[in-house]
Amino acid sequence: MVQEILSTNKKAVQINRDHAKYGTFAEIGAGQEVARFFFKVGGAAGTIAKSISAYDMTVSDAIYGSTARYVSRQRLQSMLDCEFDLLRKRLDDSVGDKTTFFAFANTVKARSFLQTDESYGWLGIRFQVSPRTEPSEIIMHIRMLDKSNLQQQEALGVFGVNVIHGAFFLHQDMVAFLKSLLDNLTRKRVEVDMIKVSGPVFKNEDNRIMSLELVRLGLADSAIFTSEGDVVQPSEVLYKKAILVERGSFRPVTRVSLDILDCAKTQFSQEVGVQGDEITVLTEMTLRNLSQEGEINHKDFLDRVDLLGALGKTVLISNYGRFYRLAAYLFRYTNKKIGLAMGARTVKEIFKEKYYSDLEGGILESFGRLFKNDLKLYVYPQKDPKTGELITTENLKVASNLQHLYAHLLENQYLLDLRAYDESCLTIFARDVLKKIQDADPSWETMVPAQAVALIKTRGLFAYRA
């Protein structure tokens, strides 16, 4: 059954008519666009205890404390802390026994007449579901994609109402909550690239699953979380960093997976412009990597993520099936060097023209997007299972009409063979390791990093049995 999508005004009216819900709106950066909806539909006196916009930085610091960046998670958190605590302190004695308090806040950088660069913002709500209970919280980061300030303000208002309405009425079904965020909007107007929930209402929610669902539902093209499982906004780990990425299914992570990364990082760190810099290393899984027969199994996803986390890896989930789209995403956050680590088999796939039929410029346009900013592919050799021949960039075969293009990329060092690799890893394939685990063949243990072996055994991952 398709759920009816309420208009933004109807959502605001539904909340205004429920006098048990009472809260504060604190908005910085694009006008009080969210509060405005509740005022204009009528009955706001039953919902809004206070509406504030501390635009001036000195005023903002005086209320919420000083901060290095005004559009940041830290500023949003201090706004929610301050406004919710103040609301409860002032009103709990008088109406706290029959009222559920909330504080909604946003701090955004909208497009202006003078600035036309990227627009983004942090939004959040802290709310109670019953009187005098501990609050729960939702925070998120959005990118505003409209081309004018007025359109961005409108989208922000609609999105904020969706957040508040969803927090109150859909918090028990977070997939429905996520879908509702774009009610009366489109993905072309707003992208949600980070969400984190906490508190008693969300005690059974895993923020990594929430991140996956953002991508699966199309609210974002990617999501990132650290080896500790913390959900982060992309710029928090990518901004102005040299970046190295390995894409894979990691089902399970194997010794060859780590050898590819280790060899690539060693060579990448010696590149001019990278030497001495901090390198952000990402292990990327696309939705296709995660799908089994068209479906994504949440437990299987978490098993893979936990293994990567145990090895200290930061995980990127993406819907970037083609590498040039991954490159464009990374270029958004850094102007430093980027390296993609992959096997020779993957390089051969990249040179298949059928993948670029939707681009006007075909494979040339794709490679133009991929290899700008001196991006390089670090290529791990492959041993031909039939002949035993070692396949590297020097003898890899591509279609005859692409040989000159391949030679150009090779001569200009856009493709680099990885050196000092572990020859014993060349015969390890994840699909074979998985089958050995499921068949209780103990030889798999020599093909997987020791930390991963221990975790697979203790938690019975991938249908392991002793």
C-alpha positions as CSV (number, residue, x, y, z in Angstrom):
1,M,0.0,0.0,0.0
2,V,1.4,3.4,-1.0
3,Q,1.5,5.8,1.9
4,E,-0.2,9.2,1.2
5,I,2.3,12.1,1.0
6,L,1.0,15.0,3.0
7,S,1.6,18.5,1.9
8,T,4.1,20.5,3.8
9,N,1.3,22.8,5.2
10,K,-0.7,19.7,6.3
11,K,2.3,18.3,8.2
12,A,2.8,21.7,10.0
13,V,-0.9,21.9,10.8
14,Q,-0.9,18.3,12.2
15,I,1.9,19.2,14.6
16,N,0.4,22.6,15.5
17,R,-2.9,20.9,16.5
18,D,-1.1,18.6,18.9
19,H,-0.5,20.8,21.9
20,A,1.5,18.1,23.7
21,K,4.4,19.0,21.3
22,Y,6.1,22.2,22.2
23,G,9.5,23.5,21.3
24,T,12.1,25.9,20.1
25,F,13.3,26.7,16.5
26,A,16.9,28.0,16.2
27,E,17.9,28.7,12.6
28,I,21.1,30.3,11.2
29,G,22.0,31.1,7.6
30,A,18.9,31.1,5.3
31,G,16.1,32.8,7.2
32,Q,13.7,31.2,9.6
33,E,12.3,29.0,6.8
34,V,11.2,26.1,8.9
35,A,9.5,28.1,11.6
36,R,7.8,30.1,8.9
37,F,5.7,27.2,7.8
38,F,4.4,26.6,11.3
39,F,3.6,30.3,11.7
40,K,1.8,30.7,8.4
41,V,-0.6,27.7,8.7
42,G,-2.0,29.0,12.0
43,G,-2.0,27.6,15.5
44,A,1.7,28.1,16.0
45,A,1.2,29.3,19.6
46,G,0.5,25.7,20.5
47,T,3.9,24.5,19.0
48,I,6.5,27.3,19.1
49,A,7.8,28.4,22.5
50,K,10.5,30.4,20.9
51,S,11.9,31.1,17.4
52,I,15.4,32.6,17.2
53,S,17.9,33.4,14.5
54,A,21.4,34.4,15.8
55,Y,22.8,35.6,12.5
56,D,25.6,37.8,13.9
57,M,28.7,35.8,14.8
58,T,29.3,37.7,18.0
59,V,25.7,37.2,19.1
60,S,25.8,33.5,18.1
61,D,29.0,33.0,20.1
62,A,27.5,34.7,23.1
63,I,24.5,32.3,23.1
64,Y,26.1,29.0,22.0
65,G,29.8,29.5,22.7
66,S,32.7,30.2,20.3
67,T,33.4,27.8,17.4
68,A,35.9,27.6,14.6
69,R,33.2,27.0,11.9
70,Y,29.6,28.3,12.1
71,V,28.2,25.8,9.7
72,S,29.4,22.6,11.4
73,R,28.3,19.6,13.4
74,Q,29.8,21.3,16.5
75,R,27.7,24.4,16.1
76,L,24.5,22.4,15.5
77,Q,25.2,20.3,18.6
78,S,25.7,23.3,20.8
79,M,22.5,24.8,19.5
80,L,20.5,21.7,20.3
81,D,22.1,21.4,23.8
82,C,21.5,25.0,24.7
83,E,17.9,25.3,23.4
84,F,16.6,22.0,24.7
85,D,18.1,22.5,28.1
86,L,16.8,26.0,28.4
87,L,13.3,25.0,27.3
88,R,13.1,22.2,29.8
89,K,14.6,24.4,32.6
90,R,12.0,27.1,32.0
91,L,8.9,25.1,31.4
92,D,9.3,21.7,33.0
93,D,7.8,22.7,36.3
94,S,4.7,24.3,34.8
95,V,3.8,22.0,31.8
96,G,6.4,19.2,31.8
97,D,4.0,16.6,33.1
98,K,1.8,16.9,30.0
99,T,4.2,18.2,27.3
100,T,6.9,16.6,25.1
101,F,9.6,19.2,24.5
102,F,11.7,19.5,21.3
103,A,14.4,21.7,19.9
104,F,14.9,22.0,16.2
105,A,18.1,23.7,14.9
106,N,19.8,24.3,11.6
107,T,22.9,26.2,10.5
108,V,23.4,26.5,6.8
109,K,25.4,28.1,4.1
110,A,22.9,29.1,1.3
111,R,23.7,30.6,-2.0
112,S,24.1,34.4,-2.0
113,F,24.4,37.1,-4.6
114,L,28.2,37.2,-4.2
115,Q,28.9,33.5,-3.6
116,T,27.9,30.7,-6.0
117,D,29.9,27.8,-4.6
118,E,28.5,24.8,-2.9
119,S,25.6,25.2,-0.5
120,Y,25.1,22.9,2.5
121,G,23.9,22.8,6.1
122,W,23.5,20.9,9.3
123,L,20.0,20.1,10.7
124,G,18.9,18.4,13.8
125,I,16.1,17.8,16.3
126,R,16.2,16.7,19.9
127,F,12.8,15.5,21.1
128,Q,10.8,13.6,23.7
129,V,8.2,11.0,22.8
130,S,6.5,11.2,26.2
131,P,6.6,13.8,29.0
132,R,9.7,13.9,31.3
133,T,11.6,11.2,29.5
134,E,15.1,11.3,28.1
135,P,15.2,12.9,24.7
136,S,16.3,11.2,21.4
137,E,18.1,13.0,18.6
138,I,18.5,13.1,14.9
139,I,21.2,15.1,13.2
140,M,22.0,15.2,9.5
141,H,24.0,17.0,6.8
142,I,22.5,18.1,3.6
143,R,23.6,19.6,0.3
144,M,21.3,22.2,-1.2
145,L,21.4,21.9,-5.0
146,D,19.0,24.6,-6.2
147,K,20.6,27.4,-8.2
148,S,19.0,30.4,-6.5
149,N,18.9,31.6,-2.9
150,L,15.1,31.8,-2.9
151,Q,14.8,28.2,-4.1
152,Q,17.2,27.0,-1.5
153,Q,15.3,28.8,1.3
154,E,12.1,27.2,0.1
155,A,13.6,23.7,0.0
156,L,15.2,24.1,3.4
157,G,11.8,25.0,4.9
158,V,10.1,22.0,3.3
159,F,12.9,19.7,4.3
160,G,12.9,20.9,7.9
161,V,9.2,20.3,8.3
162,N,9.7,16.8,6.9
163,V,12.4,16.2,9.6
164,I,10.2,17.4,12.5
165,H,7.1,15.6,11.3
166,G,9.0,12.4,10.6
167,A,10.7,12.5,14.0
168,F,7.3,12.6,15.8
169,F,5.3,10.3,13.6
170,L,7.7,7.9,11.8
171,H,10.5,7.3,14.4
172,Q,9.4,3.7,14.8
173,D,10.0,3.0,11.1
174,M,13.2,4.6,10.0
175,V,13.0,3.5,6.4
176,A,9.6,5.3,6.2
177,F,11.3,8.3,7.9
178,L,14.1,8.5,5.4
179,K,11.7,8.2,2.5
180,S,9.6,11.1,3.9
181,L,12.6,13.5,4.0
182,L,12.1,14.2,0.3
183,D,8.3,14.6,0.5
184,N,7.3,17.5,-1.8
185,L,11.0,17.8,-2.9
186,T,13.2,16.0,-5.4
187,R,16.7,14.5,-5.2
188,K,17.7,17.3,-7.6
189,R,17.1,19.8,-4.9
190,V,18.4,18.2,-1.7
191,E,21.0,15.5,-0.9
192,V,21.3,13.9,2.5
193,D,24.9,12.7,2.8
194,M,25.0,12.0,6.5
195,I,22.5,11.0,9.2
196,K,23.0,9.9,12.8
197,V,20.4,9.0,15.4
198,S,20.8,8.5,19.1
199,G,18.7,8.2,22.3
200,P,16.2,5.7,23.8
201,V,13.9,5.8,20.8
202,F,16.7,4.6,18.5
203,K,18.4,2.1,20.9
204,N,17.9,-0.7,18.3
205,E,19.0,1.4,15.3
206,D,22.5,1.0,13.8
207,N,23.8,4.2,12.1
208,R,25.7,2.2,9.6
209,I,22.5,0.7,8.4
210,M,21.0,4.2,8.3
211,S,23.9,5.3,6.1
212,L,23.4,2.3,3.8
213,E,19.7,3.1,3.5
214,L,20.4,6.7,2.5
215,V,22.3,5.4,-0.5
216,R,19.9,2.5,-1.3
217,L,16.9,4.9,-1.2
218,G,18.6,7.4,-3.4
219,L,18.8,10.3,-0.8
220,A,22.5,10.3,-1.3
221,D,25.1,8.7,-3.6
222,S,27.5,7.8,-0.8
223,A,28.1,7.5,2.9
224,I,31.2,7.2,5.1
225,F,31.9,5.7,8.5
226,T,35.1,5.2,10.4
227,S,36.7,1.9,11.6
228,E,35.0,2.6,15.0
229,G,31.6,2.6,13.2
230,D,31.1,6.4,13.6
231,V,29.1,8.0,10.8
232,V,30.9,11.0,9.4
233,Q,30.1,13.7,6.9
234,P,32.4,13.3,3.8
235,S,34.4,16.6,4.3
236,E,35.3,15.5,7.8
237,V,37.6,12.9,6.4
238,L,38.2,14.0,2.8
239,Y,38.7,17.7,2.9
240,K,42.0,18.8,1.3
241,K,43.4,15.2,1.8
242,A,45.4,13.0,-0.5
243,I,43.0,10.0,-1.0
244,L,43.6,6.4,-1.9
245,V,40.6,4.1,-2.6
246,E,40.2,0.3,-3.1
247,R,36.9,-0.9,-4.3
248,G,35.8,-4.5,-3.6
249,S,33.1,-6.8,-2.2
250,F,35.3,-7.7,0.8
251,R,33.2,-10.9,1.3
252,P,35.4,-11.6,3.2
253,V,38.3,-9.3,3.3
254,T,41.4,-11.3,2.3
255,R,45.2,-11.1,2.4
256,V,45.2,-9.9,-1.2
257,S,42.8,-7.1,-0.4
258,L,45.3,-5.8,2.2
259,D,48.3,-6.4,0.0
260,I,46.7,-4.3,-2.8
261,L,46.2,-1.4,-0.3
262,D,49.6,-1.8,1.4
263,C,51.5,-1.8,-1.9
264,A,49.4,1.1,-3.3
265,K,49.9,3.2,-0.2
266,T,53.6,2.7,-0.2
267,Q,53.9,3.9,-3.8
268,F,51.2,6.6,-3.5
269,S,53.0,8.1,-0.5
270,Q,56.1,8.7,-2.6
271,E,54.3,10.7,-5.3
272,V,55.2,14.4,-5.7
273,G,52.6,16.3,-3.9
274,V,51.8,13.5,-1.5
275,Q,55.1,13.0,0.3
276,G,54.7,13.9,4.0
277,D,51.0,14.4,3.7
278,E,48.3,12.6,5.6
279,I,46.7,10.0,3.4
280,T,43.0,9.1,3.7
281,V,42.5,5.4,2.8
282,L,39.0,4.2,1.9
283,T,37.7,0.8,1.3
284,E,34.7,1.2,-1.0
285,M,31.7,-1.0,-1.5
286,T,29.1,-0.1,-4.2
287,L,25.5,-1.2,-3.9
288,R,26.3,-3.7,-6.6
289,N,29.1,-5.1,-4.4
290,L,26.6,-5.5,-1.6
291,S,23.8,-7.0,-3.5
292,Q,23.1,-10.7,-3.4
293,E,20.6,-11.7,-6.1
294,G,19.4,-8.1,-6.2
295,E,18.9,-7.8,-2.5
296,I,21.1,-6.3,0.3
297,N,21.3,-8.3,3.5
298,H,21.9,-6.0,6.4
299,K,23.6,-8.6,8.5
300,D,25.9,-9.6,5.7
301,F,26.7,-5.9,5.2
302,L,27.6,-5.4,8.9
303,D,29.7,-8.5,8.9
304,R,31.9,-7.1,6.1
305,V,32.0,-3.7,7.7
306,D,33.0,-5.2,11.1
307,L,35.9,-7.1,9.4
308,L,37.1,-3.9,7.7
309,G,36.7,-2.0,11.0
310,A,38.7,-4.6,12.9
311,L,41.5,-3.9,10.4
312,G,41.3,-0.2,11.0
313,K,39.7,0.7,7.6
314,T,37.3,3.6,6.8
315,V,34.4,2.4,4.7
316,L,32.8,4.2,1.8
317,I,29.4,3.0,0.6
318,S,28.5,4.4,-2.8
319,N,26.2,4.2,-5.8
320,Y,29.1,5.0,-8.1
321,G,29.2,2.1,-10.4
322,R,31.6,3.8,-12.8
323,F,34.9,5.0,-11.6
324,Y,34.6,8.5,-13.2
325,R,31.6,9.2,-10.9
326,L,33.7,8.1,-7.9
327,A,36.5,10.4,-9.0
328,A,34.0,13.4,-9.4
329,Y,32.8,12.8,-5.8
330,L,36.4,12.8,-4.5
331,F,37.3,15.9,-6.5
332,R,34.5,17.7,-4.8
333,Y,36.4,17.6,-1.5
334,T,40.1,17.8,-2.4
335,N,42.5,19.2,-4.9
336,K,45.3,16.9,-3.7
337,K,46.3,13.7,-5.5
338,I,43.9,10.7,-5.7
339,G,44.8,7.1,-6.3
340,L,42.6,4.2,-7.1
341,A,44.0,0.7,-6.3
342,M,42.7,-2.2,-8.3
343,G,43.5,-5.5,-9.9
344,A,44.4,-5.9,-13.6
345,R,41.1,-7.6,-14.3
346,T,39.3,-4.4,-13.2
347,V,41.4,-2.3,-15.5
348,K,40.4,-4.5,-18.4
349,E,36.7,-3.9,-17.5
350,I,37.2,-0.2,-17.4
351,F,38.3,-0.4,-21.1
352,K,35.0,-1.9,-22.2
353,E,33.1,0.7,-24.3
354,K,29.7,-0.8,-23.5
355,Y,29.7,0.9,-20.1
356,Y,29.8,4.4,-21.6
357,S,27.1,4.3,-24.2
358,D,25.0,6.9,-22.3
359,L,27.8,9.5,-22.5
360,E,27.9,11.7,-25.6
361,G,31.7,11.4,-25.7
362,G,31.7,7.7,-24.8
363,I,34.8,6.2,-23.3
364,L,36.9,9.3,-24.1
365,E,34.5,11.5,-22.1
366,S,34.6,9.0,-19.3
367,F,38.4,8.9,-19.2
368,G,38.6,12.7,-19.5
369,R,36.5,12.9,-16.3
370,L,38.4,10.1,-14.5
371,F,42.0,11.1,-15.2
372,K,41.8,14.9,-14.6
373,N,43.8,16.4,-11.6
374,D,46.5,13.7,-12.2
375,L,44.4,10.8,-10.8
376,K,46.3,7.5,-11.1
377,L,45.4,3.9,-11.2
378,Y,47.6,1.6,-9.1
379,V,47.4,-1.8,-10.7
380,Y,47.9,-5.1,-8.9
381,P,49.0,-8.0,-11.2
382,Q,46.8,-11.0,-12.0
383,K,47.9,-14.5,-12.6
384,D,46.1,-16.2,-15.5
385,P,44.5,-19.4,-13.9
386,K,44.9,-21.3,-17.1
387,T,48.4,-20.4,-18.3
388,G,50.0,-19.1,-15.1
389,E,51.0,-16.0,-17.0
390,L,51.4,-12.8,-14.9
391,I,49.2,-10.1,-16.3
392,T,50.4,-6.5,-15.7
393,T,49.8,-3.1,-17.4
394,E,52.6,-4.0,-19.8
395,N,50.9,-7.1,-21.4
396,L,47.2,-6.4,-20.5
397,K,45.0,-6.8,-23.7
398,V,42.4,-4.2,-24.6
399,A,40.3,-3.9,-27.8
400,S,42.4,-3.1,-30.8
401,N,40.7,0.2,-31.4
402,L,41.6,1.3,-27.9
403,Q,45.3,0.3,-27.9
404,H,46.5,3.8,-28.7
405,L,44.4,5.2,-25.9
406,Y,45.8,2.6,-23.5
407,A,49.3,3.3,-24.6
408,H,48.8,7.0,-24.1
409,L,47.6,6.5,-20.5
410,L,50.5,4.0,-19.8
411,E,53.1,6.3,-21.3
412,N,51.9,9.3,-19.2
413,Q,51.8,7.2,-16.0
414,Y,48.1,7.3,-15.4
415,L,48.4,3.5,-15.0
416,L,51.1,2.2,-12.6
417,D,52.0,-1.3,-11.8
418,L,52.2,-2.1,-8.1
419,R,55.7,-3.3,-6.9
420,A,56.8,-5.4,-4.0
421,Y,53.6,-7.4,-3.9
422,D,53.3,-10.7,-2.1
423,E,53.4,-13.4,-4.7
424,S,51.6,-15.8,-2.3
425,C,48.5,-13.6,-2.6
426,L,48.1,-13.9,-6.3
427,T,46.1,-17.1,-6.1
428,I,43.7,-15.9,-3.5
429,F,40.2,-15.0,-4.6
430,A,37.4,-13.9,-2.2
431,R,34.8,-16.2,-3.8
432,D,37.0,-19.2,-3.2
433,V,37.7,-18.2,0.4
434,L,34.0,-17.7,1.0
435,K,33.2,-21.2,-0.3
436,K,36.0,-22.7,1.8
437,I,34.5,-21.0,4.9
438,Q,31.0,-22.3,4.2
439,D,32.4,-25.8,3.4
440,A,34.3,-25.9,6.7
441,D,37.6,-26.2,4.8
442,P,40.2,-24.9,7.2
443,S,42.6,-23.8,4.5
444,W,40.7,-20.5,4.3
445,E,42.5,-19.3,7.4
446,T,45.8,-18.9,5.5
447,M,44.1,-16.6,3.0
448,V,42.5,-14.1,5.5
449,P,44.3,-11.6,7.9
450,A,44.6,-13.0,11.4
451,Q,42.3,-10.3,13.0
452,A,39.6,-11.2,10.4
453,V,40.1,-15.0,11.0
454,A,39.4,-14.5,14.8
455,L,36.3,-12.4,14.2
456,I,34.9,-14.8,11.6
457,K,35.3,-17.7,14.0
458,T,34.0,-16.1,17.2
459,R,31.0,-14.6,15.6
460,G,30.3,-17.3,13.0
461,L,30.4,-14.9,10.1
462,F,29.6,-16.0,6.5
463,A,28.0,-19.2,7.7
464,Y,31.2,-20.4,9.4
465,R,31.1,-23.6,11.4
466,A,33.9,-25.3,13.2
